[in-house]
Amino acid sequence: MSIYTGDVVTGGEPAVRDLGGGLTLTKVSVGPMDNNAYLLRHGTEQLLIDAANDAGTLLELIGPDGLRTVVTTHQHRDHWTALEEVVLMTGATSLAHADDASAIPEVSGTLRDGDVVEIGPHALEVIHVVGHTPGSIILAYREPDGGRAHLFTGDSLFPGGVGNTRGNKENFASLIGDVETKVFGRFPDDTWFYPGHGKDSTLGAERPHLGEWRERGW
């Protein structure tokens, strides 16, 4: 397996990473907005985070073993364009936070803060961060035996700042507050995070800039 960098481009090769305990991550970029989709696999069990676009690419990635679950990180359409087709073709359970679920097609179950989504023997914790949308979530996975934490942050956290709140000061205050408390306040610097678009980063690389982000106000 090649060294994982997290750098992917639409139409290019996916990036693959071993997350420990038999869990493998495949990251692929799909669609005109360079959306990231993440496929987690343990044995023959698979979980997809954001069926964002290009159902053909995602279904090819999923392959013959099928898909148990797809989780949508938030209600914005670019993160669920391929959801209906993926669910139709795989029969996967479709999950989203209760506060965004009504705006997402094909949701068969809802999530709340502190819930757990399982794949094989592993669990991903649901972290509700309000601001980019009312029901935006981050999924947190910890490697076995006290290993590194991994966060799938949707559009709530990127390298260089929190997600867009479109000039709404209340939404920005909520999002930066939740990210500071529920993410940076809980997880160490070596935590790797995977956003809904573009490159990955670590909390350690971003932590020194939290004050700048809050002052900037978007």
N, C-alpha and C positions, 0 to 999 in steps of 0.2 A: 504494500500500500504506500503510495507516494505521501510526501509530507503535506499535511493539510494547511492551507493558507486561508481558506474561505473566500478566495477571489474567484468568482464565476461571472460569466457573461451570458446574455440571452443567446441561445443557439449553440453555446459552447459545451464543453464537457462538465459534468457535475464534479463536485469535490466530495471526497469520502473521508470520514474520520472514525476511528475506534474510540468509543466513549467508555469502554471498560465493561466488565461483566457480561460480555457477549452482545452488547448493544452497539449498533453501527449507525452513524449519521451520514446521509447523503444530502448535499445542498445543491439546488439547481436554480438557475434564474430563468424566468418565463415571462413572456408578454412584453408589450411596448413600454411599460413602466418599470422594467427591470425588477420585478417582484421576485423575492426569494421564496421557494417552497422547500420544506425540510421533511425528509422521509427517515423515520427511525425504524430500525429493524432488529428484532431479537428472534433468532431461529427463523421460523416461517411467519411470525407475527409482525405486522407492520402498522405504523401510525404516521399519518401525514399531517403536517402543520401548514395550513393555508394552501388550499387548492386554488391557487391564484389565477392561473391562466394556462392556456395550451394544454388541454386535457390529454391530447395524444402523447405529449412528452411525459406527463405525469403517469399515465397508465402504462407506458412502456417502462418507466422507472419502477413502478409497482410490480409489474410482471405477473407470472402465473400464480404466485402464492396469495394474491389478493390483499385486501386492506381491511383491517379490523375497525379503525377509527380515523376520522379526520377532524381536526380541531381548527376552527377559524378564530384568529386572534382578535378581530374586530369587524365592524359592520361595513367598512368601505368596500365598494364593489371590486376594486382591483385585487382584493385579497380572496374573493370567492367566485370569480368569473367561471372557473372550471368545476365548481363544486357540484352542481346538479349532475353533470355528465359523469364525474368520478363516482359519486354515490350510486347513480343508476347502474354503472358498469361493474361496481365492486360490491354493492350492498353494505358499504361501511356505515357505521353509526356516525352521525354528524353532530358535533358538539360546538357550542358557543356560549358566551356568558349570557345570563338571563336578560341583562339590560340592553343587549344588542341583537338578541336572537330573532326578534320580530322583523328585523330589516335584512335578514340573511335567509335565502331559500334553502329548503331541505334540511333544516335543523331538527334533529330527532331527540335531542337531549340538551339540557341547559346546565351551566356551570356557575359556581359562585366562589368567592374568595376562600381559599383553604381547601377546596376540593382536590381530589387526586385523580389523574388520568393514568391508567395502567398500560404498560406494554411488557409482556412477559412478566418477569419477577420485579420489574422496575416501576417506579412511580414518578410522575411529573406533577409537581404542586402547582395549582392555579393561584396566581397572584393578580388581584384586581387592581388596576391603576386607572383612575378616572381622569379624563381630560382630553385625550385625543379623540375618543368617543366615550359615551357613558359606560360601555361594557368592554373596554379594552382589557386584554389579559396578557400576562407574561407566564410562560411555563418554565418551571425550575426543575432541573434534574441534578442530582449529586452522584458522582461516581462512587462505587462501592468502597468501603473501608476508609472513609474520610477523604476521598479523592476530590478532585476539582469539581466545582459547580459549573453548570452550563445553563444559560438563560435564553429562551426564545422570546424576544421582546416585541415582536410585531412592529408597529409604528410608534411605540411609546418611548423607545430609547435607541439612539443611533450613535455611532462615533461622532462626537462634536455637538451633541445636544439631545434634548427630548423631542418628541414628535411635535408636529405642527398643531397649534391651537388657534390658528387663523385670527390672531389679534385679540382673542377673548381673554381678558385678564383673569377672570374667575377660573376658566378652564386651565389656563397656564399655571396658576397658583396651585390648583388641585393636582395637576400632573407632576410638576416639579416636586411638590411635597410628597406625593406617593412614591415617586422614583427615589428621592433622597431617603425616605424612611423605610420603605418596603424592599428596596433593592440595595442601594449603597449602605444603608444602615444594617443590613442583615448579612450580606455576602462579602467575602474577602477580595483582595485585589487581584488574585489570580483567576477569579471567575471570568469565564469566557461568555460573551453574549453574541447572539445571532439575530440581527434585525430583519425587518420585512423587506428592505431594499439595501443593496450595496454590500459593503465590506463589514466583516466582524470587528470586534475589539474586545478589550478586557476592562473590567471596572477600574483596575489600577491605572490604566492609561487615561481614563476619563475623569477619575475622582478629583484631581487637582483643579478641574475646570468648573466644578459645580457652582461655585460662587459667580463665575462669569456668566454661566447660563441663566442663573436667577436674575442677575442684573440686566442681562440682555432682554429678558422678558418675552421670549417666544420659543 
